[in-house]
Amino acid sequence: MSHEHYRSCIDACNACADACGDCAKSCLFEPNRHELARSIQLDLDCAEICRLASAYMARDSELSGEISNLCGRVCELCAEECERHDMEHCRRCAKACRDCARQCGALMSRVKAKSLGGGPKPTAH
């Protein structure tokens, strides 16, 4: 699968990483920042896995599907946490996370369909 087949997921991952970075930074300046520790941690985790997934897809790694699956799970956790807060940066982050999780899910569907099609299987090294 060419990396261009991943384009919408790569774009969603990059947008999510940016939104999560902004959310983490903004949470640090909230008056109740001590109550936002889990949100900040998930923002940072999510941003990092999104950047990693984007890089794997961009180079058409055979592990793109697995990384994207994990990325989608982290995005869901981050979205759930950010939705608990009323700040606008948290709302933007949650939306970007939900969008990214959807794109990762769609990618996994395509990867599974391709593997069911009987294409060549990766070999262990």
N, C-alpha and C positions, 0 to 999 in steps of 0.2 A: 504494500500500500504506500503510495507516494505521500510525502509529507503534506502536499496540498490537500489531500483527503482529510487531513486533520485541521485545516485552516480555521473552521468555526470554533473548534475546541481550543486551539492554540490562542485565538483571539479572546475567548471567554476566560481562559486561564490567566492571560496577561492582564485583562481588565480586573479580574478578581484579586490578583496579587496586588495591583495598585490600590484597589478599594480597601483591602485588608491592611495594607501599610498605612494608608491615610487614617483608617479607623484606630489602629493601635496608637499612632502618634496623637490623634485627637483625644483618645481616652486618657492618655497620660496627663492631659491638661484639664480634665474634668475635675470639679471640686470633690467628687466622690470616687476618685480614681482607685482608691484602695478596694472599693466594692467591684471594680471592673477588672480585677486581676485575671480571672478566667477568660474574659473576653479578649484582653490584650494577648494572653498566651495563645489562644486559639487563632487570633488574627495573625500572629507571627508564624504559627505552624501552617496555617492555610496559605499565607503568602509564599512561604518557602516551598510547599508541595506543589503549588500552582506553577511556580517558576521551574521547578524540576520537571513536572509533567510537560510543560511547554517545550523545554529543551529536548526531552526524549522524543516528543512528536516531531519537532523540527528536524531532527536527524534521522527520523524514520526508524527508531530503535525497535527491535522485536519485542521489547518490554513495555512499549508505549501503552498497550491495553491494560496491563497490570498496574502500572503507575497511575494511569488515568482513573482506574477503578478506586484505588486508594485516595486519590485526589478528590473524587466525588464524595467519598465518605467523610473526609475532613471538611469539605465545603459544607456539607449538611450539618455537621456539628457546629461549625462556626456560625452558620446562618441561624440555627436554633438559639444559640447564645446571644447573638446580636439582636435578634427579634425580641428579646426580653428587656431591651433598653429603648428609651424614647428619643435618644439623640439622633439627629439627622444623619450623622456619619455612620452610626450603627445601622440605620435603615438602608442606606446606600450599600453598605457592606453586605448586609443580609441578602439584598436583591442580587448583587453581583455573585455571591456565593451560590444562591439558588440557580442562577443562570448557568454558572460553571458546572454545577452538579448535573443539571439537565444535559448539557453538552457532553460531559464525561459519560453519562448514561447512554446517550445516543451513540457515542463512539464505541462503547462496550457492545452494544447491539450489533453494530457493523462488524466488529472484530469477531464476535461469536458467529455471525452469519457467514463470514468469510471462512472461518475454521470448519464450519459444518459443510462448506462447499467442497471439501476435499483437497484444498490447496496444499502446497508443500509444508511440512511440519518442521519447525526449527530443531536443530540437532544440538545435543549437549557437547560442550568442549571440555 
